[in-house]
Amino acid sequence: MSDDEPGTALDDHMRASFSPSLLDRIGDQLTLPESRPDYREVPDRVLMILFASRAGSTYAGHLLANTPHFQRVAESFNPAQLSKIRADEGLADDGEALRWMIANRGTPRAFAGKCGEPGLASAWHLGFLDAVIDRVTVVLLKRRDSLAQAVSLFRAELSGRFHSPQKAQQQVRVDQYDREKIAVHHLIIEQVYGSLTRFLERTGKAYRTLYYEDICADPEAFVRTTCLDLDLEPPEEFDGKVRLEILRDEINEEWVDRYRSGR
């Protein structure tokens, strides 16, 4: 990114890392400002958690929001969330909506957002990525068991319940197992991480890979290490309480076992 004009190299890296149809689709979903938003009020410390769906990002975000450094860690770059804030707050465009997110979900110390491919594309379209790329701390959140992640994603698709606060639109039955669809979701997860990793490698951006299973095993270590990565004081007392419901059950386990057995 060194010798190119500001933004030029980053644009090239985005276009080389993600599909043009994805970038165009996200751009079409946004209400873009006429000029690049002013992000001078963004805190010095910025964290971006990159992930593929059902990687445990909601849990990780809730843990960090229990510290005094963040008000809320959510998909603040998501076009649907930006659209809602823009409408609720009577804002002119999604650049103003993102600035609202930063002011209300961060603190003077830090701001954090979590995003998959769509959120990263949105942050790029709105000029935020270019504004913080040189100082942002990046975490790549994965699951060690990507098959279990694919099963979780397939089940969420069937139920319409992707997050624990949501209500299921229909109950999932064990006989709805579909090996081909699980395989497709597994492939998509691998492709998403391939794109995210390619982007980070092209930009030369340092990042730390974390695993959901490890965070569950020692959530305090995750919070402490992430705070230290951001040069923030870890909380004196760890608060591991989160208002989330575990969505996996014996159906998930049976489907994972069945897939691994080749059935």
Order of alpha helices (4+ residues) and beta strands (2+ residues): alpha-alpha-beta-alpha-alpha-alpha-beta-alpha-alpha-beta-alpha-alpha-beta-alpha-alpha-alpha
